[in-house]
C-alpha cells in the first residue's frame, strides 16, 4: 500500500486512512503489517486471518501502530509458502462535520523500475496536485520528473528527487515545477524510477478537499474505462465523467472512442466517436465525455479507447459536493488484458454508519454468467446469487439490490465479495459515504 496517513494537511484538513484485508484462502493465514513513517522507523504487527476472514482497521496509523502524526507505506507480508496473497484495499479520507471526503488507495503488489506517467493533473484555484514516490525496503530510488502541459508538450524536466529505502515522499506540483502550471490546462507528469518503486498522484478539489488518486502507468494501445456516466444518482447527485488521454510519444496518435451502454449486448459494436488525433507530447481532457463526445444526456456504460500509438489514460467521475466544489473518485482504467476468468475478491464492503456499497461487473467479448458470494467479516458465506451480463458491457448494482436488504444489513462492520464467471470479466467496488456522497473505488484482486 503506497501510503497511509494520520496527518493534518493544507488548511488543517485531518487526513486518516482505513485498511481492509481479506484472506482469499480456505485455511487460516498469518500476515505481518509493516508501517514505515521514516527511513529509520519500522513498526510491525502480526495477525491471523481465518478462512475468508476480513479485517477492517480504521485510522490504522493511530489505532494499530499508535504512531501519532505521520504518513508512510504499509507492506502486507504473508508468512509461509505457497499462500495466495490477501486482497487489500484502503481509503484515505478527510474527516469533516458532514461526512468524509477522500480517495481509494490501490494496493500495488509489485513495485517496478522504469518510466511511468500520471495524466489528469491540475493545479490552479480549483484544484491542487501532488506527486509521490514510494521506495522498496531493499534500496533507495531516484525519481527524475518532467512536466507536460496540454498541447504545449514538455515544459519542464530534469527534476530529481531521492527517496530512501522503504520511505514515501510527496511534493506538490508547484514545488516540483514552480511557475509552470496553467489554470484549466490538463497536465501529465513523467516519472523515471532508477529502481523498484511505486509512483502516484493525488488531485484535490480545493473547495471540498475531495481527492482522487492516479497510479503511475505505462502506455498501451487499448484501454478500458470501467464506467463513465452522465446520469442522475441517489440523494440528488448527478454524475459526470472526465477522461484524460496523454500521448507522450514522438509521433501523433489516432484514437477511437467507443461507448458501450450498460445492460446492452454490444457484441456488434458500440457507439463510436469519429477518430481523433492527439498530437505528440500532448495531454487532452474529454470533460463530461459521455455528453460531449457521444451526445448522451442520460446514460452509463463502459468506454473503450483504442490508439494507433501507445497512450496513457485516467478517468474521474464526479458530482457537485453538498457544500461546495465537487466530490468523486478516480475510476481506474485498465488495459484490455486485465479481463479474465480468474476468481475475483473485493474487500472493504461498508454498509453501516451511513455507508452504502455498489458492485460493478465489466465483460469481454461474450456474455458472462457471474456468481457472486457475499461473506461477512468472519468469512462466513452470507448470500449467493447469479447474474448475466451482456457482451462488451457492464452492470452495476447496490448490494441490497443483489442480495436483499435483510442479508446486507447484518454485515458489521465490513465484509467481502467473491465473484466467479464463465467468461472474461473484471469487477469493481464503489463505497459511498451517505453523508457527503463521496465515493471511493476499489478494483478487484484476481488470482
N, C-alpha and C positions, 0 to 999 in steps of 0.2 A: 504494500500500500504506500504510494509515493509520499503521502503526508497525512498526519492527523494533527489537531491543534486544540489548545486551550489558551487563547490569546485575545487581547483587545486590539482590533485593527484600526483603520482610518476612522477618525471621529469617535473613537471609543467603542466601536461595534464589537460585541463579545462573540467570538467565533468558537464553536465547540464541535467535537467530532464524535459520532457514534460509529460502531463497527459491528457487523453481523457476520457470523461464521457458521457454516453448515457442514456437518460430516456427510459426505456422499457415500460412505461405506456402510455395509450391513453389520460391521463389527466396530467396537469402540476404537478410537484412535487417540493418541496423545499429541498435543500441539504445544509449541512454545511461541509466545508472542514477545517480540523484542522491539522496544521503542528506543530510538536514539535521538534525543533532542540536541546533542552536541557531539563533536568529534571524540571527546574524552568521557562521554557518559553513555552507558548502555544499561537499560532496565529490562528485566525479563520476568515473565510469569508463565507457568505451565498449567494446562487444563486438559482434562479428559472429556472427550465428547463421545457420548453413547451413540449407538447406531442411528444415523439420520438426525441426530440432535442439532438444534440451532441455539447458539448463544448470542445474546444481544448485550453489548457493552455501551451504555450511554455515557457521553462525556468521558471517553476512555482514558484520556491523559490524566484526568483528575481522579476518577473513581477506581481505576485499575492500578495505575502506576504511581498515584499520589505525587505527581511530578510538578504541580503548580503551573505557573505560566510557561508556555513554550510550544514548540511545534517540531515535528520531525517525522521520518518514515517509521512504519511498523512492518516488521517482517514476520510472516506466519510460517513456522517451520514444523513439518510433521516429523515425529520421532519414530523411526522404524523403517523397514524396507518394503518396497512394492505396495505402497499406500497411495491411493488416489488423493490428490491434493484437495483440500476442502474448498467449498465455494465461499468467497469472501466479498462483501460489499460494505461501503462506508459512505456516510453523508456528513459533510461539514457545513454547519449552519450558523447563521447569526440569530441570536435569540432576541426577539422583540416583544413588545406588550401585546401585539395582535397575532402572535404565532412566530414561526421560524421561516427564514429565507436562507437558501443555500444551494449546495451542489452535491450531486452524487460523485464520489471519487472512485474511478475504476481501479480494480486490483490488476496490476501488471505482473504476470507470472515470471517473465524472464527479461531482465534488463539487457540492453544491447548497445553496442557502439555503432557509429555511423552518422549519417545525416538525416535529420528529421525536420518536419515542417509543422507550423502552427498557424493556420489561416483563421480568419474571422475575428481578428483583434481590432479593438477600437480604443482610442484614448483621447477623450475630449470632455466637454462639460457634462455629457450624459453618461459616459462610461469610462472606466479605467481598466487597464490590463496589466497583469503580472505574468512573468515568465519564470519557471522554476526548473531546477535540475536536482535529481536525487542520485547519489553515487552508491555503488555496492559497498559492502563492508570490506571487500578484499582490496580495493585500491581507490585512490583519488581519481577524479576525472576533470579534464579541462574542456570547457564548453566554449566554442567560437561561434558568435552570434552575428547575424546580419538581418537587416530590415528591408522588406519590400512593401511598397505603398501603392495601392490602386494600380493604375496603368503606367505609373512612372518607373516601375521596376525597382532595382536596387537603389536605395537612398542612403544607406549607412551599413558599414560592415567592419570586420576586423576587431570586434569587441570580444575580449576573452574574460572568462570567469573561472576560477578554480573552486572545486567542491571537494572537501576532504572525504576520506573513505567513510561510508556509512551516513554522511550528512545530507540534509536537504537545504537548499538555499533558493531564495526567490528575490526578484528585482522587478520594480515597476518599469513600464516601457520607457518612461521619461528619464529614469535613472540609466538605462542602457543606451538610449538613443536620444539625448536631450535635444529638443527643438525640431525633431523630425516627424512627430505625429501631426496629422492634419485632421481637423474636425470633420466627421462624417465620412472619412475615406477608409475603406477596409484595408487591413494590413496583414502581412504574413511575416513571421519570424522564422528564419532558418537557424537550426541549432546543430552544430557538428560536435559530437561527443568523442573524445580521444579514447575512451574506454567504456566498458559496460555501465549503463545508467538509464534513467528514465527522465524525459523532459515533458513538461505540460504547461499549459497556460490557463489562467482564470480571467474571465471578463466580468466585471462587477458593475451593476447599474448603480450609479451614484445616488439616485433618488431613493430607491427601495433597498439598496445594499444586497439585492439578489445577485447570485453569481452562477456562472456556468464554467465547466472545466472541459478543456480540449487536450487530449493526449497527443503528443508528437507522433506523427505517422510518416510513412514513406509513400511516394507517388505510385499510382496504379492506373490501369486503363479503364477499369469498371468499378463503380461504387454503387452501394445500395443504402439509401437513407430509409431506416425502418418505418418512419411515419412522418408525413407532412400534412398540414391542415390549414384550412380557412373555414372554421366552423365554431358554433356556439358550444359551450360546455356547461357543466353544473354550476349552480350558485352565481349566475350572471357573468361567467367568464366567456371570453371569445378568444380562440386560439389561432395564431398565425405562425407561419414558419419562414425563417430566413435561412438561406443556404448559400454558403461561400465556397467558391471554387478558386484554386490557385494553380497557375501554370508557371512553375519556376524554371522551366527548361529554356533552351536557347532558340527554340522554334515555336511558332504558334500552334495552338491545339484547336481542332474542330470537335465540339462536344454535342451530343444528343441528350435531351432530357425526355424521359418517358414517365408519365404519371400513371400509376396503376391503382384505380379506385378500390377501396376496401369492399369486401363481400362480393367481389366480381371475378369471374373466370376471365383472366386477361391472357390466356394462352395464345390467343390470336393477335395479341398486341394491345398496348395501352394507348393513352392519349399522348401524341408526340408533339414536341416543340421543335420548330424548324431549326436546323443546325446553326449553332452559334460559334463564332470564332473568338477564342481567348488568346490575346497577344502574349508573346513570350515575356516572362517576368512579371505577369500581371496577377492581381487578386481582384476578383469580381464577386459582389454580393447580390444574389437574387432576393430582394426583400419581398416578403409576403408572396413567396414563389407560387403557391397554388392559384392565387387570384391573378397575379401579374403575368405569369408565364403561360397559364393554361385557361384563364378566364373563368375559373370555377369559383362561385361565390358561396358555396356551401358544400364542403366535402373534406374527406380524409382518405389517405392512401399511402402507397409506397412511391418513392422517387428513385428511379434508376438513372444513373449517369454513365454514359459511355464516351470515351475520348480517343482521338487519334494519337495523342501523346500522353504520357503519364502525368496525372494531376493529383492534387490533394483536396479533400472535401471536408467541411464541417457544417453542422446544422444546429439551429436553435429554434425551439418552439416557445411561444411566449403569449402572455395575456397582460392586460393592464393590472397593476397592483391595486390592492384595496385602498391604499392611501395616496401613493404617487409612484411614478416610474413604472417598471414592468417586472413581472415575475415569470419564470420559465425554467427550462433546463436544456442543456446540451444533449441532443439526441444523436448519439454517436453513429456516424456512417461506418459501414463495414465493406470490405472487399467481397466480391461475389463468392469467393471460395469459402467464406465463413458458413454459408449454408451447408448443412449436413444432416445425417440421420442419427447422430450420437444422442444419448440421453442428456437433457439439459436440466440444470438445477438453478433455481432462482432463490437466493436467500434474502432476508431483510423485509419480509412482509410486515406491514403495520396496519392495524385496523382499530386499535384502541386510542383513547385520549384525543379524539378528533381527527385521526388519520384515516385515509382510505387507500386502497391499493388496486391498480389495474394491471392486467397482463395482456401482452400482445404477442401474436404469432405471425411471422412473415414466411411465405412459402417460396419454393423454387419453381421449376418449370411444370410441375404437375400438382394436382390436388393432393392434400395431405390429410390423413386421419390422425389426429393428435389426441393422445391420452394425457390427462392432467391429474396428478395426485397431490392433494393438499395435506401437508403434515404440520402438526403443531410443534411447539418449542421442544418437546421431549423427543420428537421424531416419530410419534405415533401417527398412522395414517388416519386422517380426519374425514376425507371425502374423496370421491373418484368420479371423473366424468370424461366423456369423449366428445370431440368436436371435429367437424370437417371444415377445412379452409381451402378456398378455391386456388387454382394455379396462379402464380405470379401476382399474389395479392397479400392482404393482411386482414386480420380481425383483432379487435381489442375488446375486452370485457372487464367489468368490475368483478371482484371475487364473489360478491353477493349474487351477481347475475349468473355466474358459472355454477356455484355450489349451493346457493341459498343462504339467506341471512342467518338462519339458525346455526348453520355449521361455521360460518365465518366469525360470528361474534364471540365464539369460545376461544379464539386464538389470542393468547395473552402471555407476554406482550408481543410475541413475534411468531414466525413460522417460516415454512419454505414451500416451494412448489417444484414438482418433478414432472418433466414433460418427455414423452416418447412419441415418435412419429414413424409412419411407414414410407415417408418421402422427405426430401430435403426441406429443412426449415431452420430458423433460429427464433429465439424468444427474448422478450424483454419485460421488465417490471417497471411500473411508474408508481411511486409512493408519494401521496399528496397530503400536505398539512391542510386540513379543512379550515383552519382559522385564517391563514394567509393565502391559501390556494396555491402555494408554491409546490411544484413537483420536483422530484429527483428521479433520475433514470438509471437503471441497472441492466446491463446486457447479461445474457445467460452465460454460465460457465458450463462448457461441454467437455465430456470425456474425450 
